[in-house]
């Protein structure tokens, strides 16, 4: 039997490094009383994954990935209100711009159907399209960071793009948004019901 196929003793937690931006460290807790079920929850700055003690290392890795994805999906469905959006923008400004991007207002709007976000640097206001609601957190964060960068550099010149390099998921978020735009342009086929 390889090291990957033998289970570790119950009660011996496994610590995992942080997984991605904004995701906490992962602690795996094995339980001899748990026979089949796997569950996960957030505890402060950590994610706790509870698994059966008999599970192999390979099964553990697979289930940790599954449970982290499930938690992320649940969290992305939760829509932030305007005050939470403002708080998130302040956190991102502190994290990526040393707090130098200071919006006076951050809010959702329903009149932006061709842009994901907009910023009025003179007023310090940031508006995000309601179409972002329900998208993954890293995508919303990217749009917020993009608009925060406009508070520091109004245009899209080289200095602006250098600022965005601080956000590690820029390319992934841009790819996601480009995919959404491309999917919107696809012809929508009528739904047919089978017999």
Buried (B, 14 or more C-beta within 10 A) or exposed (E): EEEEEEBBEBEEEBEBEEBEBBBBEBBBBBEEEBEEEBEBEEEEEBBBBBBBBBBBBEBBBEBBEEBBEEBBEEEBEEEBEEEEBBEBBBBBBEBBBEEEBEBEBBBBEEEBEEEBBBBBBEEBBBBBBBBBBEBBBBBBBBBBBBBBBBBBBEEEEEEBEEBBEBBEBBEBBBEBBEEBEEEEEEEEEEEEEEE
